[in-house]
């Protein structure tokens, strides 16, 4: 009887382990605590809804959520290089910041052995230390009921006719600098910093754009018609519209600015195995299919198949895809701190 019970217990345990590995795409779940740094708000809510609760926590992990602003998260990782242990296991990041952190040797390498579902992601989105998750492009949103004509370009937003009705997200200050560079030079190569600064100060004088903390406040301002125009991610514009805001997208003549959101593993994380499990779990194709129909970003996993109507709504046309500019990672590596200081002290003042 003892032998039968032990054997049955072993078989049940083995079956359970196989199920966990299957649901995680081949990564064993070992349980324990995992510290995840992420944005708050709806971004975190959906991460919990589609991945953390049904996959990560179900596998036996306790998720400790470190919710903070983008720059604070970046600063924590940079500072942790001097500490015996990083303050988090996984951090949600964009591709530009992941590039910077990799250059500082602050991140662990992530390959297909550690995260098997990486093999199913779009190769152009990946780097050795970055797990791509969702992507979109920075374009323009506007209220079609209040504006007879759509803005046709980033440059249009300098027109005095938009004075006081353009909203800018403070959290996305870098995109405003990039869109100004496109207005001036049609490219994000060889950005002339002084010319960009001068043009943005002209923008401030001519159109007096309103500055809001982040996406959520931009959405509310559009809904209340405090503003009628806002540079934003196409994904966010679609989300705002789905929530009842009078807003549609306008693809700028200069082209969109690409953005990739994903995951990084800081070196010396408390639970590296948990971090690998988490990264793989967030690439679950079914979870991504459900997520992007709420977030309106495009999924990185090629095995995530969207319904035809959703794909038509979310995806860019072939012409628009060709006009999307990659972000100038090396430029930001060199100039980020100085330009953030200028943004805070000069443009926002």
VENRARA-V696312 format. One record per backbone hydrogen bond with DSSP energy under -1.0 kcal/mol. CO is the residue of the C=O (numbers start at 1). NH is the residue of the N-H. Records with the same first field share a line. If there is no record, write none. Layout:
# VENRARA-V696312
CO: NH, NH
This chain:
# VENRARA-V696312
1: 5
2: 6
3: 7
4: 8
5: 9
6: 10
7: 11
8: 12
9: 13
10: 14
11: 15
12: 16
13: 17
14: 18
15: 19
16: 20
17: 21
18: 22
19: 23
20: 24
21: 26
22: 25
32: 62
34: 64
35: 89, 90
36: 66
37: 92
38: 68
40: 44
41: 45
42: 46
43: 47
44: 48
45: 49
46: 50
47: 51, 52
48: 53
51: 55, 56
52: 57
55: 59
56: 61
57: 60
60: 32
62: 34
64: 36
66: 38
69: 73
70: 74
71: 75
72: 76
73: 77
74: 78
75: 79
76: 80
78: 81
79: 82
80: 83
90: 37
91: 264
93: 262
94: 98
95: 99
96: 100
97: 101
98: 102
99: 103
100: 104
101: 106
102: 105
106: 267
111: 115
115: 118
116: 119
117: 120
118: 121
120: 302
122: 125
123: 126
127: 130
128: 110
130: 127
131: 263
133: 300
134: 261
135: 298
136: 259
137: 234
138: 257
139: 232
140: 250
141: 230
142: 248
143: 147
152: 253
154: 157
155: 158
156: 159
159: 162
160: 163
162: 165
165: 228, 229
166: 210
168: 212
170: 173
172: 175, 176
173: 177
174: 178
175: 179
176: 180
177: 181
178: 182
179: 183
180: 184
181: 185
182: 186
192: 196
193: 197
194: 198
195: 199
196: 200
197: 201
198: 202
199: 203
200: 204
201: 205
202: 206
203: 207
207: 164
210: 168
212: 170
213: 171
214: 218
215: 219
216: 220
217: 221
218: 222
219: 223
220: 224
221: 226, 227
228: 143
229: 167
230: 141
232: 139
233: 237
234: 238
235: 239
236: 240
237: 241
238: 242
239: 243
240: 245
241: 244
245: 247
248: 142
250: 140
252: 255
256: 325
257: 138
259: 136
260: 95
261: 133, 134
262: 93
263: 131
264: 91
265: 108
268: 86
271: 275
272: 276
273: 277
274: 278
275: 279
276: 280
277: 281
278: 282
280: 283
281: 284
284: 288
285: 289
286: 290
287: 291
288: 292
291: 294, 295
292: 296
298: 135
300: 122
301: 304
307: 311
308: 312
309: 313
310: 314
311: 315
317: 321
318: 322
321: 324
325: 258
327: 329
328: 332
329: 333
330: 334
331: 335
332: 336
335: 339
336: 340
337: 341
338: 342
339: 343
340: 344
341: 345
342: 346, 347
343: 348
